[in-house]
């Protein structure tokens, strides 16, 4: 039996990075495997909306670093989402 890799600690930062990675994969920005499913902008939008809900529900309860990470991640993903939607319309 192969040795299992340790899991990262459960943290707010890990949650944000996990959602970000999933959104990037669904926007077609990140390819982790050769047999990865095609981009799905609808799923990417759902993940972005989930992060926005998390932002609203945690307002005033995050450290400065956590708030900055979430804000910056959402800003970047929203921009990338708009780019993906725009590119899809032109093709």
C-alpha positions in Angstrom: 0.0 0.0 0.0 1.5 3.4 -1.0 2.2 5.9 1.7 -0.5 8.5 1.9 0.3 12.1 1.6 -0.6 14.2 4.6 -3.7 16.4 4.3 -3.3 20.1 4.8 -4.8 21.7 7.9 -8.4 22.7 7.7 -8.2 26.5 7.4 -10.1 29.4 5.8 -7.1 29.9 3.5 -7.3 26.3 2.3 -11.0 26.6 1.6 -10.6 29.8 -0.5 -7.7 28.2 -2.4 -9.7 25.1 -3.0 -12.6 27.0 -4.4 -10.3 29.1 -6.5 -8.6 26.1 -8.0 -11.9 24.5 -8.9 -13.1 27.7 -10.5 -9.9 28.1 -12.5 -10.3 24.5 -13.7 -13.9 25.1 -14.8 -12.9 28.3 -16.6 -10.3 26.3 -18.5 -7.4 28.2 -16.9 -5.8 25.3 -15.1 -5.3 21.8 -16.4 -4.2 19.2 -13.8 -4.7 16.0 -15.8 -4.9 14.9 -19.5 -8.4 13.5 -19.0 -9.8 16.5 -17.3 -13.4 17.4 -18.3 -13.9 20.5 -20.6 -14.4 23.9 -19.0 -17.8 24.6 -17.6 -18.5 28.3 -17.1 -21.8 27.6 -15.3 -20.0 25.6 -12.6 -17.3 28.3 -12.4 -19.9 30.9 -11.8 -21.5 28.8 -9.1 -18.1 28.5 -7.3 -17.6 32.3 -7.6 -21.1 32.8 -6.2 -20.3 30.4 -3.3 -17.2 32.4 -2.5 -19.2 35.7 -2.6 -21.8 34.2 -0.2 -18.9 33.2 2.1 -17.6 36.7 1.9 -20.9 38.1 2.9 -21.5 35.6 5.8 -18.0 36.1 7.3 -17.9 39.9 7.0 -16.4 41.3 10.2 -15.2 37.9 11.4 -12.0 37.4 9.3 -8.5 38.4 10.0 -7.0 41.1 7.7 -5.1 38.4 5.8 -8.1 36.2 5.3 -10.3 39.1 4.1 -7.6 40.2 1.7 -7.2 36.7 0.3 -10.9 36.3 -0.3 -11.3 39.8 -1.8 -8.4 39.4 -4.1 -9.4 35.9 -5.2 -13.0 37.1 -5.9 -11.8 40.1 -7.9 -9.5 37.9 -10.0 -12.0 35.2 -10.6 -14.7 37.6 -11.5 -12.4 39.2 -14.1 -11.4 35.8 -15.5 -15.1 34.8 -15.6 -16.0 37.9 -17.6 -13.1 37.2 -20.0 -14.3 33.6 -20.5 -17.9 34.7 -21.1 -16.7 37.3 -23.6 -14.5 34.8 -25.4 -17.3 32.3 -25.6 -19.6 34.9 -27.2 -17.1 35.7 -29.9 -16.6 32.1 -30.9 
